[in-house]
């Protein structure tokens, strides 16, 4: 049981380049989330998917797009990266399903992204 | 004003001390309260979870929620160097979205 996995672990982009961050969970959770974490700012929600087939904007969605590919996978895309998107990105998922407590979120290990 | 306020620290204590970490919030709709621990360069991991007001104990950790004051606390007894991490409070109402505090950096000195 791997929990929440994210790829890649590290990435360096040039301004204007695009990339997709991948996330997968094996806990049979309905909901999945993408956050960014910056020093002194805590975790800020970018997008979330309450269930397969639905996505909604969070607190800081500008410059990002998401795809809920299936129940397991939720990807985050940066179409034209900017230095302000330099951050650590975390994916999370929450139940019900898999014996987890509803409303608690389980996090992946993160992707460290630098945009030059 | 942020929905959830948390003192960023850093908080530095000697090994064996009792640690108190706190968050205040403004949204009276919050019903679910969590504490996450995040080690350096790792993802947050769920530490404690409580529903509504009251106390919950798990080993050296005690979580308290006072909804009347909109105040939550995490106490760590007999703190250890391995407790050195960032502690994030998080809370939600009846939806799935969590609102996080900025996190408190804790350093336990041996």
Interface residues (C-beta under 8 A of the other chain):
Chain A: X4 X31 X33 X40 X41 X42 X43 X44 X45 X48 X50 X58 X90 X94 X101 X103 X104 X105 X106 X107 X108 X109 X110
Chain B: X6 X8 X32 X34 X36 X41 X42 X43 X44 X45 X46 X49 X88 X90 X92 X96 X97 X98 X100 X101 X102 X103
